[in-house]
Amino acid sequence: MKHFFLLLILCLIPNLVLGADTNTTVSSTVVTDKTPPTASAPSVVVNNSDVCKSAYSAGIQTGIIGMASGVTVADENCERIKLSRSLYGMGMKVAAISMLCQDARVFDAMMSAGTPCPYEGKIGDEAKQQWTLNPNKIPSESIHFKKKVKKKITINSRGQ
């Protein structure tokens, strides 16, 4: 029994020493008079699949002033494709191809394939001849006719 009390005391002493509660409470309150200013960029929604537009918005904020804006930008290539599909759907095949031929890439592809773009109602070899005679009506970014136009200018500048 003597050993039991000794063992009980030895078990309780560490709990008494280690079980001391130390409550330290740190409390801080930050009071601000003003919230920081923010510039929120507007959301420009173009969610119709039949619209050839893209939306962009942006905002910038400094400590003093903020600015935000949003714009829509038309996609001309998308519009050209939609117009061409409408013309083709109405049976206007030559007009549909002419619409696409306003893009220099399509113009060059058609010429390289041996099927020149229509020229004022003319198709085939007649159209090709008219394009050669009127290079000023060719889309300005066309790679196919840049060499021919340069050759004509070079020949004319020599007086021939």
Contact map, one row per residue, 1 for C-alpha under 8 A:
1111100000000000000000000000000000000000000000000000000000000000000000000000000000000000000000000000000000000000000000000000000000000000000000000000000000000000
1111110000000000000000000000000000000000000000000000000000000000000000000000000000000000000000000000000000000000000000000000000000000000000000000000000000000000
1111111000000000000000000000000000000000000000000000000000000000000000000000000000000000000000000000000000000000000000000000000000000000000000000000000000000000
1111111100000000000000000000000000000000000000000000000000000000000000000000000000000000000000000000000000000000000000000000000000000000000000000000000000000000
1111111110000000000000000000000000000000000000000000000000000000000000000000000000000000000000000000000000000000000000000000000000000000000000000000000000000000
0111111111000000000000000000000000000000000000000000000000000000000000000000000000000000000000000000000000000000000000000000000000000000000000000000000000000000
0011111111100000000000000000000000000000000000000000000000000000000000000000000000000000000000000000000000000000000000000000000000000000000000000000000000000000
0001111111110000000000000000000000000000000000000000000000000000000000000000000000000000000000000000000000000000000000000000000000000000000000000000000000000000
0000111111111000000000000000000000000000000000000000000000000000000000000000000000000000000000000000000000000000000000000000000000000000000000000000000000000000
0000011111111100000000000000000000000000000000000000000000000000000000000000000000000000000000000000000000000000000000000000000000000000000000000000000000000000
0000001111111110000000000000000000000000000000000000000000000000000000000000000000000000000000000000000000000000000000000000000000000000000000000000000000000000
0000000111111111000000000000000000000000000000000000000000000000000000000000000000000000000000000000000000000000000000000000000000000000000000000000000000000000
0000000011111111100000000000000000000000000000000000000000000000000000000000000000000000000000000000000000000000000000000000000000000000000000000000000000000000
0000000001111111111000000000000000000000000000000000000000000000000000000000000000000000000000000000000000000000000000000000000000000000000000000000000000000000
0000000000111111111000000000000000000000000000000000000000000000000000000000000000000000000000000000000000000000000000000000000000000000000000000000000000000000
0000000000011111111100000000000000000000000000000000000000000000000000000000000000000000000000000000000000000000000000000000000000000000000000000000000000000000
0000000000001111111100000000000000000000000000000000000000000000000000000000000000000000000000000000000000000000000000000000000000000000000000000000000000000000
0000000000000111111100000000000000000000000000000000000000000000000000000000000000000000000000000000000000000000000000000000000000000000000000000000000000000000
0000000000000111111110000000000000000000000000000000000000000000000000000000000000000000000000000000000000000000000000000000000000000000000000000000000000000000
0000000000000001111111000000000000000000000000000000000000000000000000000000000000000000000000000000000000000000000000000000000000000000000000000000000000000000
0000000000000000001111100000000000000000000000000000000000000000000000000000000000000000000000000000000000000000000000000000000000000000000000000000000000000000
0000000000000000000111110000000000000000000000000000000000000000000000000000000000000000000000000000000000000000000000000000000000000000000000000000000000000000
0000000000000000000011111000000000000000000000000000000000000000000000000000000000000000000000000000000000000000000000000000000000000000000000000000000000000000
0000000000000000000001111100000000000000000000000000000000000000000000000000000000000000000000000000000000000000000000000000000000000000000000000000000000000000
0000000000000000000000111110000000000000000000000000000000000000000000000000000000000000000000000000000000000000000000000000000000000000000000000000000000000000
0000000000000000000000011111000000000000000000000000000000000000000000000000000000000000000000000000000000000000000000000000000000000000000000000000000000000000
0000000000000000000000001111100000000000000000000000000000000000000000000000000000000000000000000000000000000000000000000000000000000000000000000000000000000000
0000000000000000000000000111110000000000000000000000000000000000000000000000000000000000000000000000000000000000000000000000000000000000000000000000000000000000
0000000000000000000000000011111000000000000000000000000000000000000000000000000000000000000000000000000000000000000000000000000000000000000000000000000000000000
0000000000000000000000000001111100000000000000000000000000000000000000000000000000000000000000000000000000000000000000000000000000000000000000000000000000000000
0000000000000000000000000000111110000000000000000000000000000000000000000000000000000000000000000000000000000000000000000000000000000000000000000000000000000000
0000000000000000000000000000011111100000000000000000000000000000000000000000000000000000000000000000000000000000000000000000000000000000000000000000000000000000
0000000000000000000000000000001111100000000000000000000000000000000000000000000000000000000000000000000000000000000000000000000000000000000000000000000000000000
0000000000000000000000000000000111110000000000000000000000000000000000000000000000000000000000000000000000000000000000000000000000000000000000000000000000000000
0000000000000000000000000000000111111000000000000000000000000000000000000000000000000000000000000000000000000000000000000000000000000000000000000000000000000000
0000000000000000000000000000000001111100000000000000000000000010000000000000000000000000000000000000000000000000000000000000000000000000000000000000000000000000
0000000000000000000000000000000000111110000000000000000000001010010000000000000000000000000000000000000000000000000000000000000000000000000000000000000000000000
0000000000000000000000000000000000011111000000000000000000001000010000000000000000000000000000000000000000000000000000000000000000000000000000000000000000000000
0000000000000000000000000000000000001111100000000000000000111000011100000000000000000000000000000000000000000000000000000000000000000000000000000000000000000000
0000000000000000000000000000000000000111110000000000000000100000000100000000000000000000000000000000000000000000000000000000000000000000000000000000000000000000
0000000000000000000000000000000000000011111000000000000011100000000111000000000000000000000000000000000000000000000000000000000000000000000000000000000000000000
0000000000000000000000000000000000000001111100000000000011000000000111000000000000000000000000000000000000000000000000000000000000000000000000000000000000000000
0000000000000000000000000000000000000000111110000000000010000000000001000000000000000000000000000000000000000000000000000000000000000000000000000000000000000000
0000000000000000000000000000000000000000011111000000001110000000000001110000000000000000000000000000000000000000000000000000000000000000000000000000000000000000
0000000000000000000000000000000000000000001111100000001000000000000000000000000000000000000000000000000000000000000000000000000000000000000000000000000000000000
0000000000000000000000000000000000000000000111110010111000000000000000000000000000000000000000000000000000000000000000000000000000000000000000000000000000000000
0000000000000000000000000000000000000000000011111000000000000000000000000000000000000000000000000000000000000000000000000000000000000000000000000000000000000000
0000000000000000000000000000000000000000000001111110000000000000000000000000000000000000000000000000000000000000000000000000000000000000000000000000000000000000
0000000000000000000000000000000000000000000000111111000000000000000000000000000000000000000000000000000000000000000000000000000000000000000000000000000000000000
0000000000000000000000000000000000000000000000011111000000000000000000000000000000000000000000000000000000000000000000000000000000000000000000000000000000000000
0000000000000000000000000000000000000000000001011111100000000000000000000000000000000000000000000000000000000000000000000000000000000000000000000000000000000000
0000000000000000000000000000000000000000000000001111110000000000000000000111011000000000000000000000000000000000000000000000000000000000000000000000000000000000
0000000000000000000000000000000000000000000001000011111000000000000000011110000000000000000000000000000000000000000000000000000000000000000000000000000000000000
0000000000000000000000000000000000000000000001000001111100000000000000011110000000000000000000000000000000000000000000000000000000000000000000000000000000000000
0000000000000000000000000000000000000000000111000000111110000000000001111000000000000000000000000000000000000000000000000000000000000000000000000000000000000000
0000000000000000000000000000000000000000000100000000011111000000000001111000000000000000000000000000000000000000000000000000000000000000000000000000000000000000
0000000000000000000000000000000000000000111100000000001111100000000111100000000000000000000000000000000000000000000000000000000000000000000000000000000000000000
0000000000000000000000000000000000000000110000000000000111110000000111000000000000000000000000000000000000000000000000000000000000000000000000000000000000000000
0000000000000000000000000000000000000011100000000000000011111000011110000000000000000000000000000000000000000000000000000000000000000000000000000000000000000000
0000000000000000000000000000000000000010000000000000000001111100011100000000000000000000000000000000000000000000000000000000000000000000000000000000000000000000
0000000000000000000000000000000000001110000000000000000000111111111000000000000000000000000000000000000000000000000000000000000000000000000000000000000000000000
0000000000000000000000000000000000000000000000000000000000011111110000000000000000000000000000000000000000000000000000000000000000000000000000000000000000000000
0000000000000000000000000000000000011000000000000000000000001111100000000000000000000000000000000000000000000000000000000000000000000000000000000000000000000000
0000000000000000000000000000000000000000000000000000000000001111110000000000000000000000000000000000000000000000000000000000000000000000000000000000000000000000
0000000000000000000000000000000000000000000000000000000000001111111000000000000000000000000000000000000000000000000000000000000000000000000000000000000000000000
0000000000000000000000000000000000001110000000000000000000111101111100000000000000000000000000000000000000000000000000000000000000000000000000000000000000000000
0000000000000000000000000000000000000010000000000000000000111000111110000000000000000000000000000000000000000000000000000000000000000000000000000000000000000000
0000000000000000000000000000000000000011110000000000000011110000011111000000000000000000000000000000000000000000000000000000000000000000000000000000000000000000
0000000000000000000000000000000000000000110000000000000011100000001111100000000000000000000000000000000000000000000000000000000000000000000000000000000000000000
0000000000000000000000000000000000000000111100000000001111000000000111110000000000000000000000000000000000000000000000000000000000000000000000000000000000000000
0000000000000000000000000000000000000000000100000000001110000000000011111000000000000000000000000000000000000000000000000000000000000000000000000000000000000000
0000000000000000000000000000000000000000000100000000111100000000000001111100000000000000000000000000000000000000000000000000000000000000000000000000000000000000
0000000000000000000000000000000000000000000000000000111100000000000000111110000000000000000000000000000000000000000000000000000000000000000000000000000000000000
0000000000000000000000000000000000000000000000000001110000000000000000011111000000000000000000000000000000000000000000000000000000000000000000000000000000000000
0000000000000000000000000000000000000000000000000001110000000000000000001111111000000000000000000000000000000000000000000000000000000000000000000000000000000000
0000000000000000000000000000000000000000000000000001000000000000000000000111111100000000000000000000000000000000000000000000000000000000000000000000000000000000
0000000000000000000000000000000000000000000000000000000000000000000000000011111110000000000000000000001000000000000000000000000000000000000000000000000000000000
0000000000000000000000000000000000000000000000000001000000000000000000000011111111000000000000000000000000000000000000000000000000000000000000000000000000000000
0000000000000000000000000000000000000000000000000001000000000000000000000011111111100000000000000000000000000000000000000000000000000000000000000000000000000000
0000000000000000000000000000000000000000000000000000000000000000000000000001111111110000000000000011000000000000000000000000000000000000000000000000000000000000
0000000000000000000000000000000000000000000000000000000000000000000000000000111111111000000000000001000000000000000000000000000000000000000000000000000000000000
0000000000000000000000000000000000000000000000000000000000000000000000000000011111111100000000000000000000000000000000000000000000000000000000000000000000000000
0000000000000000000000000000000000000000000000000000000000000000000000000000001111111110000000010010000000000000000000000000000000000000000000000000000000000000
0000000000000000000000000000000000000000000000000000000000000000000000000000000111111111000000111011000000000000000000000000000000000000000000000000000000000000
0000000000000000000000000000000000000000000000000000000000000000000000000000000011111111100000010000000000000000000000000000000000000000000000000000000000000000
0000000000000000000000000000000000000000000000000000000000000000000000000000000001111111110000010000000000000000000000000000000000000000000000000000000000000000
0000000000000000000000000000000000000000000000000000000000000000000000000000000000111111111110110000000000000000000000000000000000000000000000000000000000000000
0000000000000000000000000000000000000000000000000000000000000000000000000000000000011111111110110000000000000000000000000000000000000000000000000000000000000000
0000000000000000000000000000000000000000000000000000000000000000000000000000000000001111111100000000000000000000000000000000000000000000000000000000000000000000
0000000000000000000000000000000000000000000000000000000000000000000000000000000000000111111100000000000000000000000000000000000000000000000000000000000000000000
0000000000000000000000000000000000000000000000000000000000000000000000000000000000000011111110000000000000000000000000000000000000000000000000000000000000000000
0000000000000000000000000000000000000000000000000000000000000000000000000000000000000011111111110000000000000000000000000000000000000000000000000000000000000000
0000000000000000000000000000000000000000000000000000000000000000000000000000000000000011001111111000000000000000000000000000000000000000000000000000000000000000
0000000000000000000000000000000000000000000000000000000000000000000000000000000000000000000111111100000000000000000001001000000000000000000000000000000000000000
0000000000000000000000000000000000000000000000000000000000000000000000000000000000010011000111111110000000000000000000000000000000000000000000000000000000000000
0000000000000000000000000000000000000000000000000000000000000000000000000000000000111111000111111111000000000000000000000000000000000000000000000000000000000000
0000000000000000000000000000000000000000000000000000000000000000000000000000000000010000000011111111100000000000000011000000000000000000000000000000000000000000
0000000000000000000000000000000000000000000000000000000000000000000000000000000000000000000001111111110000000000000011100000000000000000000000000000000000000000
0000000000000000000000000000000000000000000000000000000000000000000000000000000100110000000000111111110000000000000000000000000000000000000000000000000000000000
0000000000000000000000000000000000000000000000000000000000000000000000000000000110010000000000011111111001100000000000000000000000000000000000000000000000000000
0000000000000000000000000000000000000000000000000000000000000000000000000000000000000000000000001111111111100000000010000000000000000000000000000000000000000000
0000000000000000000000000000000000000000000000000000000000000000000000000000000000000000000000000111111101100000000000000000000000000000001000000000000000000000
0000000000000000000000000000000000000000000000000000000000000000000000000000100000000000000000000001111111100000000000000000000000000000001000000000000000000000
0000000000000000000000000000000000000000000000000000000000000000000000000000000000000000000000000000111111110000000000000000000000000000011111100000000000000000
0000000000000000000000000000000000000000000000000000000000000000000000000000000000000000000000000000101111111000000000000000000000000000000001000000000000000000
0000000000000000000000000000000000000000000000000000000000000000000000000000000000000000000000000001111111111100000000000000000000000000000000000000000000000000
0000000000000000000000000000000000000000000000000000000000000000000000000000000000000000000000000001111111111110000110000000000000000000001001000000000000000000
0000000000000000000000000000000000000000000000000000000000000000000000000000000000000000000000000000000111111111000000000000000000000000000001110000000000000000
0000000000000000000000000000000000000000000000000000000000000000000000000000000000000000000000000000000011111111100000000000000000000000000000000000000000000000
0000000000000000000000000000000000000000000000000000000000000000000000000000000000000000000000000000000001111111111110000000000000000000000000000000000000000000
0000000000000000000000000000000000000000000000000000000000000000000000000000000000000000000000000000000000111111111110000000000000000000000000010000000000000000
0000000000000000000000000000000000000000000000000000000000000000000000000000000000000000000000000000000000011111111000000000000000000000000000010000000000000000
0000000000000000000000000000000000000000000000000000000000000000000000000000000000000000000000000000000000001111111100000000000000000000000000000000000000000000
0000000000000000000000000000000000000000000000000000000000000000000000000000000000000000000000000000000000000111111100000000000000000000000000000000000000000000
0000000000000000000000000000000000000000000000000000000000000000000000000000000000000000000000000000000000000111111110000001000000000000000000000000000000000000
0000000000000000000000000000000000000000000000000000000000000000000000000000000000000000000000000000000000100110111111000011101100000000000000000000000000000000
0000000000000000000000000000000000000000000000000000000000000000000000000000000000000000000000001100100000100110001111100011001100000000000000000000000000000000
0000000000000000000000000000000000000000000000000000000000000000000000000000000000000000000001001100000000000000000111111111001000000000000000000000000000000000
0000000000000000000000000000000000000000000000000000000000000000000000000000000000000000000000000100000000000000000011111110001101100000000000000000000000000000
0000000000000000000000000000000000000000000000000000000000000000000000000000000000000000000000000000000000000000000001111100000000000000000000000000000000000000
0000000000000000000000000000000000000000000000000000000000000000000000000000000000000000000001000000000000000000000001111110000000000000000000000000000000000000
0000000000000000000000000000000000000000000000000000000000000000000000000000000000000000000000000000000000000000000001111111011000000000000000000000000000000000
0000000000000000000000000000000000000000000000000000000000000000000000000000000000000000000000000000000000000000000111101111111100000000000000000000000000000000
0000000000000000000000000000000000000000000000000000000000000000000000000000000000000000000000000000000000000000001111000111111100000000000000000000000000000000
0000000000000000000000000000000000000000000000000000000000000000000000000000000000000000000000000000000000000000000100000011111110000000000000000000000000000000
0000000000000000000000000000000000000000000000000000000000000000000000000000000000000000000000000000000000000000000000000111111111000000000000000000000000000000
0000000000000000000000000000000000000000000000000000000000000000000000000000000000000000000000000000000000000000000111100111111111100000000000000000000000000000
0000000000000000000000000000000000000000000000000000000000000000000000000000000000000000000000000000000000000000000110100011111111110000000000000000000000000000
0000000000000000000000000000000000000000000000000000000000000000000000000000000000000000000000000000000000000000000000000000111111111000000000000000000000000000
0000000000000000000000000000000000000000000000000000000000000000000000000000000000000000000000000000000000000000000000100000011111111100000000000000000000000000
0000000000000000000000000000000000000000000000000000000000000000000000000000000000000000000000000000000000000000000000100000001111111110110000000000000000000000
0000000000000000000000000000000000000000000000000000000000000000000000000000000000000000000000000000000000000000000000000000000111111110000000000000000000000000
0000000000000000000000000000000000000000000000000000000000000000000000000000000000000000000000000000000000000000000000000000000011111110000000000000000000000000
0000000000000000000000000000000000000000000000000000000000000000000000000000000000000000000000000000000000000000000000000000000001111111110000000000000000000000
0000000000000000000000000000000000000000000000000000000000000000000000000000000000000000000000000000000000000000000000000000000000111111110000001000100000000000
0000000000000000000000000000000000000000000000000000000000000000000000000000000000000000000000000000000000000000000000000000000000000111110000000000000000000000
0000000000000000000000000000000000000000000000000000000000000000000000000000000000000000000000000000000000000000000000000000000000100111111000000000000000000000
0000000000000000000000000000000000000000000000000000000000000000000000000000000000000000000000000000000100000000000000000000000000100111111101001000000000000000
0000000000000000000000000000000000000000000000000000000000000000000000000000000000000000000000000000011100100000000000000000000000000000111111000000000000000000
0000000000000000000000000000000000000000000000000000000000000000000000000000000000000000000000000000000100000000000000000000000000000000011111000000000000000000
0000000000000000000000000000000000000000000000000000000000000000000000000000000000000000000000000000000100000000000000000000000000000000001111100000000000000000
0000000000000000000000000000000000000000000000000000000000000000000000000000000000000000000000000000000110110000000000000000000000000000011111111100000000000000
0000000000000000000000000000000000000000000000000000000000000000000000000000000000000000000000000000000100010000000000000000000000000000000011111110000000000000
0000000000000000000000000000000000000000000000000000000000000000000000000000000000000000000000000000000000010011000000000000000000000000000001111111000000000000
0000000000000000000000000000000000000000000000000000000000000000000000000000000000000000000000000000000000000000000000000000000000000010010001111111100000000000
0000000000000000000000000000000000000000000000000000000000000000000000000000000000000000000000000000000000000000000000000000000000000000000001111111110000000000
0000000000000000000000000000000000000000000000000000000000000000000000000000000000000000000000000000000000000000000000000000000000000000000000111111111000000000
0000000000000000000000000000000000000000000000000000000000000000000000000000000000000000000000000000000000000000000000000000000000000000000000011111111100000000
0000000000000000000000000000000000000000000000000000000000000000000000000000000000000000000000000000000000000000000000000000000000000010000000001111111110000000
0000000000000000000000000000000000000000000000000000000000000000000000000000000000000000000000000000000000000000000000000000000000000000000000000111111111000000
0000000000000000000000000000000000000000000000000000000000000000000000000000000000000000000000000000000000000000000000000000000000000000000000000011111111100000
0000000000000000000000000000000000000000000000000000000000000000000000000000000000000000000000000000000000000000000000000000000000000000000000000001111111110000
0000000000000000000000000000000000000000000000000000000000000000000000000000000000000000000000000000000000000000000000000000000000000000000000000000111111111000
0000000000000000000000000000000000000000000000000000000000000000000000000000000000000000000000000000000000000000000000000000000000000000000000000000011111111100
0000000000000000000000000000000000000000000000000000000000000000000000000000000000000000000000000000000000000000000000000000000000000000000000000000001111111111
0000000000000000000000000000000000000000000000000000000000000000000000000000000000000000000000000000000000000000000000000000000000000000000000000000000111111111
0000000000000000000000000000000000000000000000000000000000000000000000000000000000000000000000000000000000000000000000000000000000000000000000000000000011111111
0000000000000000000000000000000000000000000000000000000000000000000000000000000000000000000000000000000000000000000000000000000000000000000000000000000001111111
0000000000000000000000000000000000000000000000000000000000000000000000000000000000000000000000000000000000000000000000000000000000000000000000000000000000111111
0000000000000000000000000000000000000000000000000000000000000000000000000000000000000000000000000000000000000000000000000000000000000000000000000000000000111111
